[in-house]
C-alpha cells in the first residue's frame, strides 16, 4: 500500500476566497463584532452549537483572542475562522470554522453558522463548499468530517448537498444543554470530492 506522503505543513489560504455571491475572509476582531453579535446572541442560533447566547462584550472578548480567530494555521490542533461576507453589500452574514485534527492523516472538521436573517438562500452550502474546495484543492487534505445534532435537519441537508456521507449515528452520546443529544457524523474523502467536481464539470 502506498504511503500518504509527507505530513501537511502550515496551512495558509489565499484571500479573499470568492464564490458567486460570497467572499470568505479573515475575521476582523474589531470591525466584525456587531455583525457577529447579531446572530451569536440568539438562542435559536446557539441551540445546536456549544456556546450559549453571548452579549456584545463576550463576542468582542472572543474575537480578541488570536487563538480563536486564526486566519492561518501553523500546526495541527489549531482552528481556522473565516467571515462569510456578501459580495454585493460587504455585510457579514456568518462564519466558518475548520479544526485541523492531524497533519499526518491529513484530516480535519468543519463547522458553519449563518445569521437566520439569511437562511433559505443557500448561503451555508455555498460557503461550506468553498471551504471544502480550499481544504482539498489547496491544502491537500484527505478526509473532512462534520458533526451535527440529530434535531438539526437543516444542517444535515447542507452536508448532504455538499456530497458528504452520513457515517455514524451516536445515540444520546452527550448531555447537551439540558438533554441527551444524538450526534450524526458526516465525512467526505479527497477522491469523493474530486468525483463530485468531475460530475459538476460535465453538466
C-alpha positions as CSV (number, residue, x, y, z in Angstrom):
1,X,0.0,0.0,0.0
2,X,1.3,3.5,-0.9
3,X,2.1,5.9,1.9
4,X,0.1,9.1,2.3
5,X,3.2,11.2,1.6
6,X,4.6,13.9,3.8
7,X,2.5,15.4,6.5
8,X,0.8,18.7,5.8
9,X,2.8,21.8,6.5
10,X,1.4,25.2,7.5
11,X,-2.0,25.9,6.0
12,X,-2.2,29.5,4.6
13,X,-5.1,30.4,2.5
14,X,-5.0,32.8,-0.4
15,X,-7.5,35.6,0.5
16,X,-10.2,36.5,-0.3
17,X,-11.8,33.2,-1.2
18,X,-14.5,34.1,-3.7
19,X,-17.8,32.3,-4.7
20,X,-20.6,33.5,-6.9
21,X,-22.2,35.6,-4.2
22,X,-19.8,35.5,-1.2
23,X,-16.3,36.3,0.0
24,X,-14.6,34.3,2.7
25,X,-12.0,36.4,4.6
26,X,-10.3,36.6,7.9
27,X,-12.4,37.8,10.8
28,X,-11.8,41.4,11.9
29,X,-11.6,41.3,15.7
30,X,-12.9,44.8,16.0
31,X,-15.0,45.6,12.9
32,X,-16.9,42.3,12.9
33,X,-18.1,42.4,16.5
34,X,-21.5,43.9,15.9
35,X,-22.4,41.7,12.9
36,X,-21.4,38.5,14.7
37,X,-23.1,39.6,17.9
38,X,-26.3,40.0,15.9
39,X,-26.6,36.2,15.5
40,X,-24.4,34.8,18.3
41,X,-26.7,36.5,20.8
42,X,-29.7,34.5,19.5
43,X,-31.0,31.4,21.4
44,X,-32.1,29.7,18.1
45,X,-28.6,30.0,16.7
46,X,-26.9,28.7,19.8
47,X,-29.3,25.8,20.2
48,X,-27.1,23.3,18.3
49,X,-23.6,24.7,19.0
50,X,-21.6,24.6,22.2
51,X,-21.7,28.3,23.2
52,X,-24.6,29.9,25.0
53,X,-26.0,33.2,23.6
54,X,-23.4,35.9,24.1
55,X,-23.6,39.6,24.8
56,X,-21.6,42.1,22.8
57,X,-18.8,42.2,25.4
58,X,-18.4,38.4,25.3
59,X,-18.3,38.3,21.5
60,X,-15.7,41.1,21.5
61,X,-13.6,39.1,24.1
62,X,-13.8,36.0,21.9
63,X,-12.7,37.8,18.8
64,X,-9.8,39.4,20.6
65,X,-8.3,36.0,21.4
66,X,-5.9,35.3,18.5
67,X,-6.1,31.6,19.1
68,X,-9.8,31.6,18.3
69,X,-9.7,33.8,15.1
70,X,-6.7,32.4,13.3
71,X,-6.6,33.1,9.5
72,X,-3.6,30.8,9.0
73,X,-2.7,27.5,10.7
74,X,0.9,26.6,11.7
75,X,0.2,23.2,13.3
76,X,-2.4,20.6,13.9
77,X,-4.8,21.3,16.8
78,X,-5.4,24.8,15.7
79,X,-8.6,26.1,14.1
80,X,-9.2,28.4,11.1
81,X,-12.0,31.0,11.5
82,X,-13.4,32.8,8.4
83,X,-16.1,35.5,8.0
84,X,-18.8,34.9,5.4
85,X,-19.5,38.2,3.6
86,X,-22.0,39.2,0.9
87,X,-20.2,40.4,-2.2
88,X,-22.9,42.9,-3.1
89,X,-23.1,44.7,0.2
90,X,-20.0,43.7,2.1
91,X,-22.1,42.7,5.1
92,X,-21.0,39.8,7.3
93,X,-23.7,37.1,7.5
94,X,-22.0,34.2,9.2
95,X,-18.8,32.4,9.9
96,X,-17.0,29.2,9.1
97,X,-14.6,27.2,11.2
98,X,-12.1,24.4,10.4
99,X,-10.4,22.3,13.0
100,X,-7.1,20.8,11.9
101,X,-7.1,17.4,13.6
102,X,-4.0,15.7,12.1
103,X,-1.1,16.7,9.8
104,X,0.0,13.1,9.2
105,X,-3.5,11.8,8.5
106,X,-4.5,15.0,6.6
107,X,-7.8,15.3,8.4
108,X,-10.0,17.9,9.9
109,X,-13.5,19.0,10.7
110,X,-15.7,21.9,9.5
111,X,-18.5,23.9,11.1
112,X,-20.6,26.9,10.0
113,X,-23.1,29.4,11.3
114,X,-25.3,31.7,9.2
115,X,-27.4,34.5,10.6
116,X,-31.0,33.3,10.5
117,X,-32.0,36.5,8.7
118,X,-30.2,35.0,5.6
119,X,-31.5,31.4,5.9
120,X,-33.2,29.7,3.0
121,X,-30.9,31.2,0.3
122,X,-28.2,28.6,0.0
123,X,-25.5,30.7,1.7
124,X,-24.4,28.0,4.1
125,X,-24.0,25.4,1.3
126,X,-22.2,27.9,-0.9
127,X,-19.8,29.0,1.8
128,X,-19.1,25.5,3.1
129,X,-18.5,24.2,-0.5
130,X,-15.8,27.0,-0.9
131,X,-14.3,25.9,2.4
132,X,-14.1,22.2,1.2
133,X,-12.5,23.4,-2.0
134,X,-9.9,25.2,0.0
135,X,-9.2,22.2,2.2
136,X,-9.0,19.6,-0.6
137,X,-7.8,21.5,-3.6
138,X,-5.4,24.0,-2.0
139,X,-4.4,22.3,1.3
140,X,-4.4,18.7,0.1
141,X,-6.5,17.2,2.9
142,X,-7.5,13.5,2.7
143,X,-10.6,13.5,4.9
144,X,-13.0,16.1,6.3
145,X,-15.8,15.5,8.8
146,X,-18.7,17.4,10.3
147,X,-20.8,16.7,13.4
148,X,-24.3,17.8,13.9
149,X,-27.2,17.4,16.3
150,X,-29.8,14.9,15.0
151,X,-32.5,17.5,15.8
152,X,-31.0,19.9,13.2
153,X,-32.2,18.6,9.8
154,X,-31.4,21.9,8.1
155,X,-27.7,21.3,8.8
156,X,-28.0,17.7,7.6
157,X,-29.4,18.9,4.4
158,X,-26.5,21.3,3.9
159,X,-23.9,18.5,4.4
160,X,-25.9,16.2,2.1
161,X,-25.9,18.8,-0.6
162,X,-22.1,19.1,-0.2
163,X,-21.8,15.4,-1.0
164,X,-20.8,14.4,2.5
165,X,-21.7,10.9,3.6
166,X,-23.6,10.1,6.8
167,X,-21.1,7.8,8.6
168,X,-22.3,7.4,12.2
169,X,-25.3,7.9,14.4
170,X,-24.3,8.3,18.1
171,X,-27.4,7.8,20.1
172,X,-27.7,10.1,23.2
173,X,-23.9,10.3,23.4
174,X,-23.7,13.7,25.1
175,X,-25.6,15.6,27.7
176,X,-26.0,18.9,25.9
177,X,-27.9,21.9,27.1
178,X,-30.3,20.1,29.4
179,X,-31.0,17.0,27.3
180,X,-29.4,13.9,25.8
181,X,-28.2,14.8,22.4
182,X,-27.9,12.4,19.5
183,X,-25.0,13.2,17.1
184,X,-24.8,12.5,13.4
185,X,-21.3,12.3,11.9
186,X,-20.7,13.1,8.2
187,X,-17.5,12.8,6.2
188,X,-16.0,13.1,2.7
189,X,-12.7,12.0,1.2
190,X,-10.5,13.7,-1.3
191,X,-11.3,11.2,-4.0
192,X,-15.0,11.7,-3.4
193,X,-14.6,15.4,-3.6
194,X,-12.8,15.1,-6.9
195,X,-15.5,12.8,-8.2
196,X,-18.2,15.4,-7.4
197,X,-16.1,18.1,-9.1
198,X,-15.9,15.8,-12.2
199,X,-19.6,15.3,-12.2
200,X,-20.3,19.0,-12.0
201,X,-17.9,19.8,-14.7
202,X,-19.8,17.5,-17.0
203,X,-23.1,19.3,-16.5
